[in-house]
């Protein structure tokens, strides 16, 4: 499992992120505060506080391609 933070600054960022996540058949969860949502759910993502970084948990060991695709969203 890999964990890192992302920042989704616009509606297009959310849409692009969901499209990337849906290409892969492993689970990805987003955590903001005490809320956890499925990263493949655009409505779930919009229920989070997008003004702050969001924790991403990738439930796969072979997620290098996915990590490379979303590196534009990753923050420290």
MISE-804375 format. One record per residue: chain; x, y, z of N, C-alpha, C, O in turn; residue in three letters; residue number from 0. Coordinates in steps of 0.05 Angstrom, whole numbers, plus 5000, padded with zeros to 4 digits. Example, Ala and Ser with C-alpha at 12.3 -4.5 7.8 and 13.67 -1.06 7.14 Angstrom:
2
[A, [5264, 4886, 5156], [5246, 4910, 5156], [5264, 4934, 5156], [5285, 4934, 5169], Ala, 0]
[A, [5257, 4955, 5142], [5273, 4979, 5143], [5258, 5001, 5157], [5268, 5023, 5161], Ser, 1]
//
This chain:
76
[A, [5017, 4976, 5000], [5000, 5000, 5000], [5018, 5025, 5000], [5038, 5026, 5015], Unk, 0]
[A, [5011, 5044, 4984], [5025, 5070, 4983], [5007, 5092, 4993], [4983, 5091, 4989], Unk, 1]
[A, [5019, 5111, 5007], [5004, 5134, 5018], [5019, 5159, 5011], [5043, 5161, 5015], Unk, 2]
[A, [5004, 5179, 5002], [5015, 5206, 4997], [4992, 5226, 4996], [4969, 5218, 4998], Unk, 3]
[A, [4998, 5252, 4994], [4978, 5273, 4994], [4976, 5285, 4966], [4995, 5288, 4951], Unk, 4]
[A, [4951, 5293, 4959], [4946, 5307, 4934], [4930, 5332, 4939], [4919, 5335, 4961], Unk, 5]
[A, [4930, 5350, 4920], [4914, 5374, 4921], [4899, 5377, 4895], [4911, 5378, 4873], Unk, 6]
[A, [4873, 5377, 4896], [4855, 5381, 4873], [4845, 5409, 4874], [4827, 5416, 4890], Unk, 7]
[A, [4855, 5426, 4856], [4849, 5455, 4857], [4825, 5464, 4842], [4814, 5486, 4846], Unk, 8]
[A, [4815, 5447, 4823], [4792, 5455, 4806], [4775, 5432, 4800], [4781, 5409, 4805], Unk, 9]
[A, [4752, 5438, 4788], [4733, 5417, 4779], [4747, 5399, 4758], [4743, 5375, 4758], Unk, 10]
[A, [4762, 5411, 4741], [4776, 5396, 4720], [4797, 5377, 4733], [4801, 5355, 4723], Unk, 11]
[A, [4810, 5386, 4754], [4829, 5369, 4768], [4815, 5344, 4779], [4825, 5322, 4776], Unk, 12]
[A, [4792, 5348, 4791], [4776, 5326, 4802], [4769, 5307, 4780], [4772, 5282, 4782], Unk, 13]
[A, [4759, 5318, 4758], [4750, 5301, 4735], [4774, 5285, 4724], [4771, 5261, 4718], Unk, 14]
[A, [4796, 5298, 4720], [4820, 5285, 4709], [4830, 5263, 4728], [4838, 5241, 4719], Unk, 15]
[A, [4830, 5269, 4754], [4839, 5250, 4774], [4821, 5225, 4774], [4831, 5202, 4774], Unk, 16]
[A, [4795, 5229, 4773], [4776, 5206, 4773], [4780, 5190, 4748], [4779, 5165, 4749], Unk, 17]
[A, [4784, 5203, 4725], [4788, 5188, 4700], [4813, 5171, 4702], [4814, 5148, 4692], Unk, 18]
[A, [4834, 5181, 4714], [4859, 5166, 4717], [4855, 5142, 4736], [4862, 5119, 4729], Unk, 19]
[A, [4842, 5146, 4759], [4838, 5125, 4778], [4821, 5103, 4767], [4826, 5079, 4772], Unk, 20]
[A, [4801, 5110, 4750], [4783, 5090, 4739], [4796, 5072, 4718], [4785, 5051, 4711], Unk, 21]
[A, [4820, 5079, 4709], [4835, 5061, 4690], [4846, 5037, 4704], [4853, 5017, 4691], Unk, 22]
[A, [4849, 5038, 4730], [4862, 5016, 4745], [4842, 5000, 4761], [4822, 5011, 4771], Unk, 23]
[A, [4848, 4974, 4764], [4829, 4956, 4777], [4836, 4950, 4807], [4827, 4930, 4817], Unk, 24]
[A, [4851, 4968, 4820], [4855, 4965, 4848], [4841, 4988, 4863], [4833, 5008, 4850], Unk, 25]
[A, [4838, 4985, 4889], [4824, 5005, 4905], [4841, 5028, 4912], [4865, 5025, 4919], Unk, 26]
[A, [4830, 5052, 4911], [4843, 5077, 4920], [4824, 5092, 4937], [4801, 5097, 4929], Unk, 27]
[A, [4832, 5098, 4962], [4815, 5113, 4980], [4827, 5141, 4985], [4851, 5145, 4984], Unk, 28]
[A, [4809, 5160, 4989], [4817, 5188, 4996], [4807, 5194, 5024], [4785, 5187, 5031], Unk, 29]
[A, [4825, 5206, 5040], [4818, 5212, 5068], [4822, 5242, 5072], [4842, 5253, 5066], Unk, 30]
[A, [4801, 5254, 5083], [4802, 5283, 5091], [4789, 5285, 5118], [4765, 5281, 5121], Unk, 31]
[A, [4805, 5291, 5139], [4794, 5291, 5166], [4785, 5263, 5174], [4801, 5244, 5172], Unk, 32]
[A, [4760, 5260, 5182], [4750, 5234, 5189], [4734, 5220, 5167], [4723, 5199, 5172], Unk, 33]
[A, [4734, 5232, 5144], [4719, 5221, 5121], [4737, 5206, 5102], [4759, 5215, 5095], Unk, 34]
[A, [4727, 5183, 5094], [4742, 5166, 5074], [4722, 5160, 5051], [4700, 5151, 5056], Unk, 35]
[A, [4731, 5166, 5027], [4714, 5161, 5003], [4730, 5145, 4982], [4755, 5145, 4982], Unk, 36]
[A, [4716, 5132, 4965], [4727, 5117, 4943], [4737, 5138, 4922], [4721, 5155, 4914], Unk, 37]
[A, [4762, 5136, 4914], [4773, 5155, 4895], [4761, 5153, 4867], [4765, 5171, 4850], Unk, 38]
[A, [4746, 5132, 4862], [4733, 5128, 4836], [4705, 5142, 4835], [4692, 5142, 4814], Unk, 39]
[A, [4697, 5154, 4857], [4671, 5167, 4859], [4674, 5197, 4858], [4684, 5210, 4877], Unk, 40]
[A, [4666, 5209, 4836], [4668, 5238, 4833], [4651, 5252, 4854], [4658, 5273, 4864], Unk, 41]
[A, [4627, 5241, 4860], [4610, 5253, 4880], [4622, 5251, 4908], [4620, 5269, 4925], Unk, 42]
[A, [4636, 5229, 4913], [4649, 5226, 4939], [4671, 5246, 4943], [4674, 5257, 4964], Unk, 43]
[A, [4687, 5251, 4922], [4708, 5270, 4923], [4698, 5298, 4928], [4709, 5313, 4944], Unk, 44]
[A, [4676, 5305, 4915], [4664, 5332, 4919], [4652, 5336, 4947], [4646, 5358, 4956], Unk, 45]
[A, [4649, 5314, 4962], [4639, 5316, 4990], [4662, 5322, 5009], [4657, 5328, 5033], Unk, 46]
[A, [4687, 5322, 5000], [4710, 5327, 5017], [4717, 5357, 5016], [4708, 5372, 4998], Unk, 47]
[A, [4733, 5365, 5035], [4743, 5393, 5036], [4767, 5395, 5017], [4789, 5386, 5023], Unk, 48]
[A, [4762, 5406, 4993], [4783, 5407, 4972], [4802, 5430, 4975], [4820, 5434, 4959], Unk, 49]
[A, [4798, 5446, 4996], [4817, 5469, 5001], [4842, 5460, 5015], [4861, 5475, 5017], Unk, 50]
[A, [4842, 5435, 5024], [4866, 5424, 5039], [4875, 5399, 5024], [4861, 5387, 5009], Unk, 51]
[A, [4901, 5392, 5028], [4911, 5367, 5016], [4895, 5343, 5026], [4885, 5342, 5048], Unk, 52]
[A, [4892, 5324, 5008], [4877, 5299, 5013], [4896, 5276, 5014], [4913, 5273, 4996], Unk, 53]
[A, [4893, 5259, 5033], [4910, 5235, 5035], [4900, 5213, 5016], [4876, 5207, 5016], Unk, 54]
[A, [4918, 5202, 5001], [4911, 5181, 4982], [4923, 5155, 4992], [4947, 5154, 4999], Unk, 55]
[A, [4907, 5133, 4993], [4917, 5107, 5000], [4912, 5088, 4976], [4889, 5083, 4969], Unk, 56]
[A, [4933, 5079, 4964], [4932, 5060, 4941], [4935, 5032, 4952], [4955, 5025, 4964], Unk, 57]
[A, [4915, 5015, 4947], [4915, 4988, 4958], [4925, 4968, 4937], [4911, 4950, 4928], Unk, 58]
[A, [4951, 4973, 4929], [4964, 4955, 4910], [4994, 4960, 4912], [5003, 4982, 4918], Unk, 59]
[A, [5009, 4939, 4908], [5038, 4941, 4909], [5049, 4949, 4881], [5071, 4960, 4880], Unk, 60]
[A, [5035, 4943, 4860], [5044, 4949, 4833], [5030, 4973, 4822], [5017, 4972, 4801], Unk, 61]
[A, [5033, 4996, 4836], [5018, 5020, 4828], [5037, 5041, 4817], [5031, 5065, 4818], Unk, 62]
[A, [5060, 5033, 4806], [5079, 5053, 4796], [5069, 5069, 4773], [5073, 5093, 4771], Unk, 63]
[A, [5055, 5056, 4754], [5043, 5071, 4731], [5023, 5091, 4740], [5022, 5114, 4731], Unk, 64]
[A, [5006, 5083, 4759], [4986, 5101, 4771], [4999, 5125, 4784], [4991, 5148, 4780], Unk, 65]
[A, [5019, 5119, 4801], [5034, 5141, 4815], [5046, 5161, 4796], [5045, 5185, 4801], Unk, 66]
[A, [5057, 5151, 4774], [5069, 5169, 4754], [5048, 5186, 4740], [5053, 5209, 4734], Unk, 67]
[A, [5024, 5174, 4735], [5003, 5189, 4722], [4992, 5212, 4739], [4984, 5233, 4728], Unk, 68]
[A, [4991, 5209, 4765], [4979, 5229, 4782], [5000, 5247, 4796], [4993, 5263, 4813], Unk, 69]
[A, [5025, 5245, 4788], [5046, 5261, 4802], [5042, 5291, 4800], [5053, 5306, 4816], Unk, 70]
[A, [5026, 5300, 4781], [5020, 5329, 4779], [5002, 5338, 4801], [5001, 5362, 4807], Unk, 71]
[A, [4988, 5320, 4814], [4970, 5327, 4836], [4983, 5324, 4864], [4973, 5334, 4884], Unk, 72]
[A, [5006, 5310, 4865], [5019, 5304, 4891], [5032, 5328, 4903], [5045, 5344, 4889], Unk, 73]
[A, [5028, 5331, 4929], [5041, 5353, 4945], [5056, 5340, 4968], [5051, 5317, 4975], Unk, 74]
[A, [5073, 5356, 4980], [5089, 5346, 5003], [5073, 5346, 5028], [5084, 5338, 5050], Unk, 75]
//
